[in-house]
Amino acid sequence: MEIFFNDIIKHQYLENLNFSEHECLKEFDELSKENGSLFGIKDDNNSVLKLYCENENLFLVNISIAPTFVNFLKRANIDECKKIITEIYRNNRIIVVDGMVKFTMNKKTLNGYNK
């Protein structure tokens, strides 16, 4: 799995990092908890977890399942985000967790934005 993050305060963007679960959780802990910081995991199937920081203890969790354009969304606190990361490592793939709402984007919708 590949890790990526964007730390707003440290002005640091890194991607394609291969971390163990422990290293991943440590890096998530060190991420600045400021609006706009982002932490993500991409699995071998190109599915992606993105944790968008909204404030010091609230994240928008976005799971995109490739290649279907299906996204699942929810808000979670820091501890819930850590549980999601642990579940992903335990399953060795991005998984949808309880409480997520399905959001589908289709090519027609995407093409409408390209005009």
N, CA, C and O of each residue as an XYZ file, in Angstrom:
460
protein
N       0.834     -1.173      0.000
C       0.000      0.000      0.000
C       0.881      1.239      0.000
O       1.960      1.265      0.593
N       0.392      2.252     -0.676
C       1.142      3.505     -0.766
C       0.458      4.579      0.074
O      -0.765      4.718      0.062
N       1.267      5.322      0.792
C       0.787      6.400      1.640
C       1.118      7.725      0.971
O       2.157      7.866      0.326
N       0.225      8.694      1.131
C       0.496     10.052      0.674
C      -0.123     11.020      1.658
O      -1.113     10.698      2.316
N       0.455     12.206      1.763
C      -0.135     13.203      2.643
C       0.293     14.603      2.235
O       1.312     14.803      1.575
N      -0.518     15.558      2.651
C      -0.244     16.973      2.440
C      -0.450     17.675      3.774
O      -1.575     17.765      4.265
N       0.634     18.172      4.360
C       0.577     18.850      5.645
C       0.563     20.355      5.402
O       1.561     20.921      4.956
N      -0.556     21.001      5.691
C      -0.747     22.425      5.417
C       0.236     23.288      6.202
O       0.808     24.224      5.643
N       0.442     22.998      7.471
C       1.307     23.814      8.328
C       2.781     23.647      7.948
O       3.519     24.629      7.871
N       3.202     22.418      7.715
C       4.616     22.147      7.399
C       4.942     22.382      5.926
O       6.101     22.293      5.524
N       3.915     22.683      5.118
C       4.093     22.865      3.664
C       4.834     21.673      3.067
O       5.821     21.823      2.347
N       4.327     20.488      3.390
C       4.987     19.255      2.976
C       3.986     18.345      2.277
O       2.928     18.036      2.825
N       4.327     17.915      1.061
C       3.515     16.942      0.330
C       4.415     15.782     -0.040
O       5.452     15.971     -0.676
N       4.023     14.586      0.354
C       4.788     13.389      0.011
C       3.832     12.325     -0.496
O       2.682     12.253     -0.063
N       4.317     11.493     -1.423
C       3.501     10.422     -1.966
C       4.363      9.207     -2.263
O       5.591      9.269     -2.208
N       3.704      8.109     -2.576
C       4.362      6.838     -2.918
C       5.247      6.315     -1.793
O       6.311      5.748     -2.041
N       4.794      6.513     -0.546
C       5.532      6.015      0.608
C       5.012      4.634      0.979
O       3.802      4.412      1.024
N       5.908      3.726      1.240
C       5.533      2.367      1.656
C       5.827      2.228      3.144
O       6.977      2.051      3.546
N       4.772      2.311      3.960
C       4.903      2.272      5.407
C       4.249      1.026      5.971
O       3.283      0.501      5.418
N       4.796      0.568      7.080
C       4.123     -0.466      7.867
C       2.920      0.187      8.546
O       2.783      1.410      8.537
N       2.061     -0.627      9.128
C       0.908     -0.074      9.848
C       1.365      0.878     10.946
O       0.809      1.966     11.097
N       2.371      0.476     11.709
C       2.889      1.312     12.796
C       3.402      2.653     12.263
O       3.093      3.706     12.820
N       4.184      2.609     11.185
C       4.718      3.847     10.596
C       3.599      4.733     10.058
O       3.651      5.957     10.182
N       2.593      4.107      9.465
C       1.459      4.835      8.914
C       0.703      5.572     10.023
O       0.395      6.756      9.887
N       0.407      4.876     11.109
C      -0.294      5.502     12.232
C       0.532      6.612     12.866
O      -0.012      7.636     13.277
N       1.835      6.414     12.945
C       2.729      7.445     13.491
C       2.697      8.693     12.611
O       2.607      9.810     13.119
N       2.770      8.507     11.314
C       2.744      9.649     10.388
C       1.393     10.369     10.454
O       1.337     11.597     10.391
N       0.317      9.605     10.581
C      -1.003     10.223     10.726
C      -1.057     11.055     12.007
O      -1.610     12.155     12.004
N      -0.489     10.541     13.103
C      -0.443     11.291     14.364
C       0.320     12.598     14.227
O      -0.028     13.595     14.859
N       1.361     12.594     13.399
C       2.211     13.774     13.247
C       1.670     14.790     12.241
O       2.179     15.907     12.148
N       0.644     14.403     11.492
C       0.039     15.314     10.522
C      -0.569     16.508     11.261
O      -1.244     16.331     12.275
N      -0.336     17.713     10.762
C      -0.941     18.897     11.364
C      -2.447     18.796     11.269
O      -2.992     18.529     10.198
N      -3.107     19.005     12.364
C      -4.567     18.913     12.409
C      -5.167     20.280     12.089
O      -5.814     20.906     12.929
N      -4.936     20.726     10.861
C      -5.431     22.002     10.369
C      -6.298     21.755      9.145
O      -6.051     20.831      8.370
N      -7.314     22.592      8.981
C      -8.202     22.497      7.831
C      -7.372     22.471      6.552
O      -6.569     23.371      6.307
N      -7.569     21.452      5.751
C      -6.867     21.329      4.480
C      -5.776     20.280      4.461
O      -5.347     19.864      3.385
N      -5.312     19.837      5.632
C      -4.328     18.751      5.642
C      -5.016     17.480      5.151
O      -6.213     17.285      5.362
N      -4.251     16.632      4.502
C      -4.783     15.426      3.874
C      -3.857     14.254      4.143
O      -2.635     14.393      4.096
N      -4.450     13.092      4.426
C      -3.696     11.856      4.601
C      -4.394     10.785      3.800
O      -5.618     10.675      3.858
N      -3.642      9.982      3.046
C      -4.281      8.976      2.218
C      -3.506      7.685      2.085
O      -2.299      7.619      2.318
N      -4.251      6.657      1.698
C      -3.687      5.333      1.439
C      -4.270      4.841      0.117
O      -5.472      4.950     -0.123
N      -3.404      4.298     -0.735
C      -3.834      3.696     -2.000
C      -3.426      2.233     -1.970
O      -2.279      1.904     -1.671
N      -4.383      1.350     -2.284
C      -4.057     -0.075     -2.255
C      -3.642     -0.584     -3.635
O      -3.596      0.179     -4.599
N      -3.345     -1.863     -3.718
C      -2.858     -2.460     -4.970
C      -3.921     -2.490     -6.066
O      -3.589     -2.682     -7.236
N      -5.197     -2.304     -5.707
C      -6.279     -2.267     -6.688
C      -6.614     -0.849     -7.133
O      -7.579     -0.638     -7.867
N      -5.813      0.131     -6.689
C      -6.017      1.558     -6.970
C      -7.225      2.155     -6.267
O      -7.670      3.242     -6.635
N      -7.764      1.475     -5.266
C      -8.775      2.086     -4.412
C      -8.044      2.993     -3.428
O      -6.895      2.742     -3.066
N      -8.739      4.060     -2.997
C      -8.055      5.090     -2.215
C      -8.882      5.490     -0.993
O     -10.101      5.645     -1.073
N      -8.199      5.650      0.129
C      -8.750      6.268      1.333
C      -8.138      7.654      1.438
O      -6.919      7.803      1.354
N      -8.980      8.677      1.622
C      -8.496     10.037      1.867
C      -9.128     10.540      3.150
O     -10.341     10.445      3.337
N      -8.301     11.072      4.029
C      -8.752     11.673      5.276
C      -8.463     13.167      5.184
O      -7.314     13.592      5.308
N      -9.510     13.962      4.967
C      -9.375     15.416      4.844
C      -9.627     16.042      6.213
O     -10.696     15.855      6.795
N      -8.661     16.772      6.721
C      -8.822     17.407      8.026
C      -9.745     18.621      7.908
O      -9.518     19.514      7.091
N     -10.791     18.635      8.741
C     -11.705     19.773      8.777
C     -11.415     20.675      9.971
O     -11.584     21.891      9.886
N     -10.983     20.089     11.075
C     -10.512     20.841     12.240
C      -9.665     19.908     13.086
O      -9.361     18.797     12.652
N      -9.282     20.323     14.267
C      -8.302     19.560     15.040
C      -8.727     18.146     15.418
O      -7.873     17.332     15.769
N     -10.017     17.827     15.357
C     -10.434     16.472     15.699
C     -11.520     15.924     14.775
O     -12.209     14.973     15.144
N     -11.689     16.499     13.585
C     -12.728     16.019     12.682
C     -12.181     15.903     11.263
O     -11.581     16.835     10.727
N     -12.408     14.727     10.672
C     -11.951     14.445      9.318
C     -13.117     14.016      8.443
O     -14.034     13.337      8.905
N     -13.077     14.414      7.177
C     -13.968     13.859      6.177
C     -13.261     12.633      5.621
O     -12.157     12.736      5.087
N     -13.893     11.480      5.746
C     -13.333     10.216      5.268
C     -13.952      9.936      3.903
O     -15.174      9.868      3.775
N     -13.109      9.774      2.885
C     -13.562      9.505      1.522
C     -12.859      8.242      1.045
O     -11.632      8.189      0.959
N     -13.656      7.231      0.740
C     -13.123      5.995      0.174
C     -13.623      5.894     -1.258
O     -14.828      5.893     -1.507
N     -12.676      5.808     -2.204
C     -12.987      5.679     -3.633
C     -12.621      4.272     -4.076
O     -11.467      3.854     -3.975
N     -13.612      3.554     -4.563
C     -13.388      2.189     -5.016
C     -13.156      2.206     -6.529
O     -14.041      2.585     -7.296
N     -11.971      1.795     -6.943
C     -11.614      1.784     -8.364
C     -12.173      0.527     -9.007
O     -12.289     -0.483     -8.312
N     -12.521      0.519    -10.257
C     -12.588      1.645    -11.197
C     -14.020      2.165    -11.383
O     -14.339      2.718    -12.436
N     -14.875      1.998    -10.385
C     -16.310      2.221    -10.556
C     -16.780      3.653    -10.344
O     -17.952      3.947    -10.582
N     -15.911      4.549     -9.909
C     -16.282      5.930     -9.561
C     -17.239      5.982     -8.374
O     -17.920      6.988     -8.178
N     -17.301      4.928     -7.592
C     -18.152      4.931     -6.405
C     -17.320      5.405     -5.223
O     -16.223      4.904     -4.976
N     -17.861      6.378     -4.498
C     -17.210      6.916     -3.304
C     -18.108      6.675     -2.106
O     -19.334      6.638     -2.218
N     -17.475      6.513     -0.971
C     -18.185      6.380      0.295
C     -17.636      7.449      1.230
O     -16.423      7.628      1.340
N     -18.546      8.160      1.908
C     -18.161      9.301      2.724
C     -18.696      9.183      4.139
O     -19.744      8.579      4.369
N     -17.971      9.762      5.085
C     -18.429      9.937      6.456
C     -17.475     10.894      7.150
O     -16.385     11.170      6.650
N     -17.886     11.390      8.287
C     -16.998     12.195      9.128
C     -16.557     11.329     10.300
O     -17.317     10.496     10.794
N     -15.316     11.536     10.739
C     -14.778     10.727     11.826
C     -13.789     11.547     12.643
O     -13.137     12.458     12.130
N     -13.691     11.204     13.928
C     -12.683     11.854     14.766
C     -11.344     11.125     14.595
O     -11.252     10.147     13.853
N     -10.336     11.597     15.272
C      -8.989     11.038     15.109
C      -8.952      9.550     15.460
O      -8.366      8.754     14.727
N      -9.572      9.176     16.569
C      -9.550      7.762     16.969
C     -10.253      6.873     15.952
O      -9.786      5.773     15.660
N     -11.371      7.343     15.414
C     -12.077      6.569     14.389
C     -11.209      6.430     13.138
O     -11.193      5.371     12.512
N     -10.489      7.492     12.770
C      -9.594      7.425     11.601
C      -8.509      6.381     11.816
O      -8.178      5.635     10.894
N      -7.953      6.320     13.016
C      -6.927      5.324     13.318
C      -7.489      3.908     13.212
O      -6.803      3.002     12.739
N      -8.731      3.714     13.649
C      -9.368      2.396     13.529
C      -9.555      2.015     12.066
O      -9.376      0.856     11.691
N      -9.916      2.992     11.244
C     -10.083      2.734      9.808
C      -8.746      2.333      9.193
O      -8.680      1.373      8.425
N      -7.684      3.057      9.523
C      -6.345      2.727      9.015
C      -5.960      1.308      9.440
O      -5.450      0.533      8.630
N      -6.201      0.971     10.698
C      -5.884     -0.373     11.206
C      -6.667     -1.441     10.451
O      -6.104     -2.476     10.096
N      -7.954     -1.210     10.201
C      -8.775     -2.172      9.452
C      -8.250     -2.358      8.026
O      -8.232     -3.475      7.507
N      -7.831     -1.281      7.410
C      -7.288     -1.366      6.050
C      -6.026     -2.225      6.034
O      -5.864     -3.080      5.162
N      -5.139     -1.999      6.994
C      -3.922     -2.811      7.056
C      -4.261     -4.267      7.381
O      -3.644     -5.179      6.832
N      -5.222     -4.491      8.258
C      -5.609     -5.853      8.630
C      -6.151     -6.616      7.418
O      -5.896     -7.811      7.267
N      -6.896     -5.922      6.561
C      -7.481     -6.546      5.369
C      -6.585     -6.465      4.140
O      -6.875     -7.074      3.111
N      -5.500     -5.713      4.252
C      -4.548     -5.521      3.159
C      -5.210     -4.946      1.900
O      -4.802     -5.239      0.776
N      -6.245     -4.116      2.118
C      -6.926     -3.429      1.024
C      -7.851     -2.374      1.613
O      -8.185     -2.413      2.798
N      -8.256     -1.437      0.778
C      -9.208     -0.412      1.195
C     -10.579     -1.069      1.348
O     -11.044     -1.774      0.452
N     -11.209     -0.833      2.474
C     -12.539     -1.380      2.721
C     -13.485     -0.263      3.159
O     -13.059      0.738      3.735
N     -14.756     -0.448      2.880
C     -15.784      0.480      3.323
C     -16.139      0.127      4.766
O     -16.350     -1.039      5.097
N     -16.202      1.155      5.622
C     -16.482      0.925      7.034
C     -17.910      1.345      7.378
O     -18.556      2.064      6.615
N     -18.386      0.897      8.516
C     -19.744      1.215      8.967
C     -19.976      2.722      9.016
O     -19.087      3.500      9.362
N     -21.198      3.107      8.660
C     -21.594      4.500      8.752
C     -21.296      5.343      7.533
O     -21.569      6.543      7.533
N     -20.740      4.742      6.493
C     -20.399      5.498      5.298
C     -21.612      5.612      4.379
O     -22.442      4.707      4.304
N     -21.693      6.739      3.686
C     -22.772      7.011      2.742
C     -22.214      6.887      1.334
O     -21.153      7.429      1.025
N     -22.942      6.164      0.479
C     -22.499      5.945     -0.908
C     -22.776      7.187     -1.754
O     -23.864      7.761     -1.700
N     -21.781      7.587     -2.529
C     -21.896      8.711     -3.450
C     -21.320      8.262     -4.784
O     -20.138      7.927     -4.863
N     -22.132      8.249     -5.830
C     -21.694      7.764     -7.137
C     -21.503      8.917     -8.104
O     -22.392      9.749     -8.284
N     -20.341      8.957     -8.717
C     -20.070      9.900     -9.798
C     -20.032      9.086    -11.071
O     -19.426      8.016    -11.112
N     -20.672      9.584    -12.105
C     -20.620      8.850    -13.364
C     -19.879      9.674    -14.414
O     -19.617     10.859    -14.209
N     -19.550      9.051    -15.519
C     -18.782      9.740    -16.558
C     -19.546     10.929    -17.122
O     -18.940     11.938    -17.482
N     -20.859     10.823    -17.203
C     -21.653     11.936    -17.706
C     -21.489     13.151    -16.789
O     -21.317     14.273    -17.264
N     -21.544     12.925    -15.485
C     -21.351     14.010    -14.529
C     -19.950     14.591    -14.673
O     -19.778     15.809    -14.700
N     -18.963     13.730    -14.763
C     -17.588     14.201    -14.898
C     -17.384     14.963    -16.202
O     -16.712     15.994    -16.215
N     -17.955     14.470    -17.296
C     -17.816     15.148    -18.574
C     -18.483     16.523    -18.547
O     -18.025     17.438    -19.232
N     -19.540     16.682    -17.780
C     -20.210     17.971    -17.672
C     -19.304     19.056    -17.115
O     -19.469     20.232    -17.440
N     -18.343     18.668    -16.273
C     -17.413     19.633    -15.700
C     -16.272     19.981    -16.650
O     -15.559     20.960    -16.430
N     -16.097     19.203    -17.683
C     -14.990     19.420    -18.616
C     -15.343     20.357    -19.755
O     -14.494     20.620    -20.607
N     -16.562     20.869    -19.802
C     -16.979     21.730    -20.909
C     -16.405     23.116    -20.775
O     -16.655     23.972    -21.623
